[in-house]
Amino acid sequence: MIVWFGIAQIVVALLAMLVCIVEYARKRGPNDYTLGATLLVGVLLIAQLVVGIVQPGAGHPAEGDPLEFWMYLIVALLIPFGAAFWALVDRKHTANLVLVVVNFAVAVMVYRMMVIWG
C-alpha cells in the first residue's frame, strides 16, 4: 500500500464526512455534494484495489495478514456504494447522517489497512 495514497484517502474520507455533517446540520437531504463526496471515496477505494493487486507483483507484499487486508478492502469498497444507493432511495436529511458514519468508517478502515500492510 502506498503511504501517501492511503493518507490522501483518509483525508478525502474525513472531508467527505465534514461535508455530510454540514448538510445534515442544515437539515438538507442527500444532494450532489454529499453523494459526490461519498462516491469519490468509493472511487479512491477502487484505485486502492488496483494498487493492492499490483504492489505484491512489484515486490512490495503486505507485512501483515493479506487475508485481513483484503477483507478490509472489500468491505470498505462495498460500504460507500451501498450507502450512496440507500441515500438515493431514502431522501430524508437523516440519510446524510448515515453518510457521515460511512465516511468515518472508511477512514478508519483505510488506516487499519495501512497498519496491516506495514
Buried (B, 14 or more C-beta within 10 A) or exposed (E): BBEEBBEBBBEBBBBBBEBBBBBBEEEEBBEEBBBEBBBBBBEBBEEBBEBBEEBEEEEBEBEBEBEEBBEBBEEBBEBBBEBBEBBEEEEEBEBBBBBBEBBBBBBBBBBBBBBBBE
